[in-house]
Amino acid sequence: MDKNTWKCEKCGYTFESEATKPMPETCPSCKEKCEFLNVTCYVPECGLKGQDPRLG
């Protein structure tokens, strides 16, 4: 898997980035410093790509 899907824990903004790239210090959407949650799909039910719907 070469891309991960990340979600801002403050505003819910999601984006994909290369797995090797560092995370931004602030969210591109809300401009707040936040923790990004890895919501990448790792199971066959969601096609092993994009956001895992169970992690909403």
N, C-alpha and C positions, 0 to 999 in steps of 0.2 A: 504494500500500500504506500503510495507516494504522496498522498494528500490527506490531511486531517480536516475535520469540520469542527469549528470552535463556536462557542456561544458565550456572549457576555453575561456574567451572572447578575448584572444590574439592570440592563435594558432588554436582554433577550436577543440582541442582534447576532446573527450567525454568518459565518464566512468560512471559506476553505483557504488553506494555505499549505505550501509545501511542508512536508514533515520535518525537514531539516532547518527551516527558517525559524528564527526567534520570534516570540510573540511580541506584539506592540505593547508599549507601556500604557497606552490609553486606548479606549474603544474608538474605532473609526466612526461610530454612530453617535453615542452619547457624550463622547470626549472626556469621560470619567476614567480615572485609574481603577481598574477592576481585575478580577480573576476571570480567566477564560476557562470554561469547562469543555473538555473533550467530549463531543457528542457524535463522534464518528461511528458509523455502522460497521460492526465487526462480525455480524451474523448473516447467514444466507437469506433469512426472511426479508431483509431490506436490500438485498443485492450486493452486500459488502462494499457499499460506497455511499457517500452523502451522509445525511443526518439520520441517526437511529430514531424512529418515531416514538419509541418507548422513553426516550430521554427528553422529549418535547421541548 
